Amino acid sequence: MPNYRRRITPGGTFFFTVNTYRRQPMLTHTAVLDALQSAVRETRTKLPFSIVAWVVLPDHLHAIWNLPEGDSDFSLRWSLIKQHVTRACRGLSFAVDQSNASRLRRREGTLWQRRFWEHQVRDEADLLRHVEYIHYNPVKHGHVLRVRDWPYSTFHRYVREGRYSLDWGDSKYVDEIAAFGE
């Protein structure tokens, strides 16, 4: 088994992918979105971080965070967020119990995949590629035809701030962004 080590850079910028357990399509359910928003808000009051970009799809989410100077503990932040959402959604009908012995032993719920994937953003070009990947992801997965039609994304904040036009991601951008995801 390979010796996996997370890159730890205090104050870094990181891209994350977090999946639901067995890729269950439940993250865009209103109760889960509300719990996720509450979890992020609560976690940020205890352990600050800034959100560069974010998208929530039915079975996974992507995010880019900036951590404060001298702080590198993104794992604890994700743990707190996942725990909060799991507790808040425990009684919902779609949160079907699909536990196995390993998950029971570790006291894990069945909403989230055990781990997450992270990538430390290297430079401005890398950051731009990942932000565009995040915002185009709902189109890539076939949930919408245009980026602007997906409501669970920081794309709309970028439009309000003047960083994107409302038609960003339409046909003229498709080839460039799609190539990044290959």
Legacy VTK file of the C-alpha trace (Angstrom):
# vtk DataFile Version 3.0
C-alpha trace
ASCII
DATASET POLYDATA
POINTS 182 float
0.000 0.000 0.000
1.418 3.413 -0.887
2.384 5.801 1.855
-0.154 8.585 1.255
0.741 11.984 2.676
-1.255 15.153 2.461
0.639 18.250 1.498
0.489 20.605 4.445
1.143 24.272 3.692
-0.110 26.725 6.294
-2.127 29.515 4.734
-2.432 27.650 1.422
-5.171 27.533 -1.195
-6.708 24.112 -1.766
-9.123 22.510 -4.234
-11.349 19.751 -2.796
-13.673 17.069 -4.075
-16.023 15.529 -1.504
-18.352 12.675 -2.502
-21.435 11.176 -0.948
-21.256 7.588 0.237
-21.754 5.276 -2.742
-22.380 8.428 -4.834
-25.937 8.746 -3.540
-27.604 11.758 -5.247
-28.774 13.679 -2.181
-26.708 16.832 -1.761
-29.121 19.071 -3.677
-32.040 18.115 -1.432
-33.180 21.281 0.374
-32.588 19.873 3.863
-29.037 18.823 2.984
-28.244 22.172 1.331
-29.542 23.979 4.422
-27.508 21.723 6.723
-24.413 22.188 4.561
-24.768 25.970 4.595
-25.235 25.941 8.372
-22.254 23.592 8.830
-19.964 25.791 6.760
-21.084 28.936 8.574
-20.612 27.312 12.002
-17.228 25.816 11.094
-15.980 29.146 9.732
-16.789 30.861 13.046
-14.582 28.345 14.886
-11.938 27.736 12.237
-11.936 30.531 9.650
-11.300 30.022 5.947
-12.355 31.897 2.859
-14.289 30.329 0.028
-12.834 31.065 -3.386
-15.287 28.872 -5.333
-17.826 26.170 -4.603
-20.327 23.969 -6.413
-22.724 21.390 -5.007
-23.961 18.614 -7.307
-26.297 15.760 -6.319
-23.533 13.278 -5.435
-20.419 15.393 -4.870
-19.130 18.881 -4.325
-16.029 20.840 -5.244
-14.595 23.740 -3.293
-11.560 25.979 -3.219
-10.567 27.404 0.144
-7.910 29.830 1.338
-6.709 28.951 4.829
-5.478 31.609 7.250
-1.749 32.296 7.626
-0.164 29.682 9.865
-3.124 27.253 9.616
-3.124 24.089 7.536
-5.879 21.974 9.103
-8.424 21.586 6.314
-9.092 17.986 7.439
-10.580 19.126 10.743
-12.768 21.646 8.932
-14.130 18.977 6.573
-14.665 16.617 9.499
-16.735 19.225 11.354
-18.759 20.071 8.242
-19.487 16.426 7.452
-20.434 15.644 11.070
-22.795 18.613 11.264
-24.573 17.696 8.015
-24.797 14.006 8.984
-26.376 14.836 12.353
-28.793 17.328 10.809
-29.935 14.858 8.122
-29.990 11.662 10.180
-33.785 11.267 10.233
-34.474 12.078 6.590
-36.018 9.369 4.430
-33.335 9.518 1.721
-30.537 8.982 4.245
-30.969 5.227 3.912
-28.868 3.164 6.269
-26.299 1.352 4.149
-23.791 0.754 6.907
-21.288 -2.025 6.925
-19.127 -3.361 9.747
-16.268 -0.957 9.020
-18.520 2.118 9.019
-20.234 0.989 12.226
-16.881 0.391 13.933
-15.738 3.897 12.978
-19.131 5.400 13.933
-19.575 6.785 10.408
-22.873 7.707 8.839
-23.938 6.876 5.307
-24.111 10.340 3.823
-20.414 10.991 3.082
-17.609 9.013 1.545
-14.924 8.444 4.162
-12.219 10.568 2.613
-11.960 13.525 0.283
-9.537 14.516 -2.430
-7.461 17.669 -2.195
-4.991 19.481 -4.388
-2.849 22.399 -3.335
-3.249 25.231 -5.824
0.205 26.070 -7.195
-0.215 29.455 -8.865
-2.728 31.864 -10.413
-3.082 29.824 -13.620
-3.795 26.671 -11.590
-6.332 28.591 -9.499
-8.111 29.907 -12.596
-8.310 26.415 -14.123
-9.830 24.996 -10.940
-12.325 27.845 -10.503
-13.481 27.380 -14.097
-13.659 23.617 -13.617
-15.858 24.100 -10.543
-18.235 26.486 -12.272
-18.529 24.384 -15.424
-18.998 21.090 -13.553
-22.845 21.044 -13.596
-22.765 21.337 -17.398
-20.054 18.680 -17.662
-22.221 16.248 -15.685
-25.336 17.033 -17.747
-27.383 18.688 -14.990
-27.877 21.893 -17.017
-27.063 23.185 -20.486
-25.687 26.534 -19.299
-23.592 27.356 -16.240
-25.984 30.145 -15.192
-28.835 27.635 -14.838
-27.232 25.774 -11.900
-28.209 27.496 -8.634
-25.773 25.747 -6.243
-22.559 27.459 -7.257
-20.430 30.504 -6.566
-20.750 31.265 -10.278
-23.587 33.649 -9.425
-21.357 35.519 -6.949
-18.710 35.847 -9.663
-21.328 37.364 -12.027
-22.508 39.834 -9.338
-18.893 40.844 -8.685
-18.295 41.399 -12.422
-15.703 38.620 -12.752
-17.862 36.684 -15.238
-20.508 37.663 -17.721
-23.814 35.832 -17.415
-23.046 33.877 -20.600
-19.697 32.612 -19.287
-19.358 28.916 -20.013
-21.665 29.008 -23.012
-20.429 27.507 -26.282
-17.333 29.668 -26.773
-15.807 28.326 -23.533
-16.914 24.716 -23.770
-13.867 23.263 -25.551
-11.319 24.914 -23.247
-13.062 23.953 -19.998
-14.046 20.450 -21.098
-10.407 19.698 -21.944
-9.381 20.499 -18.354
-11.688 17.787 -16.975
-10.281 15.024 -19.164
LINES 1 183
182 0 1 2 3 4 5 6 7 8 9 10 11 12 13 14 15 16 17 18 19 20 21 22 23 24 25 26 27 28 29 30 31 32 33 34 35 36 37 38 39 40 41 42 43 44 45 46 47 48 49 50 51 52 53 54 55 56 57 58 59 60 61 62 63 64 65 66 67 68 69 70 71 72 73 74 75 76 77 78 79 80 81 82 83 84 85 86 87 88 89 90 91 92 93 94 95 96 97 98 99 100 101 102 103 104 105 106 107 108 109 110 111 112 113 114 115 116 117 118 119 120 121 122 123 124 125 126 127 128 129 130 131 132 133 134 135 136 137 138 139 140 141 142 143 144 145 146 147 148 149 150 151 152 153 154 155 156 157 158 159 160 161 162 163 164 165 166 167 168 169 170 171 172 173 174 175 176 177 178 179 180 181
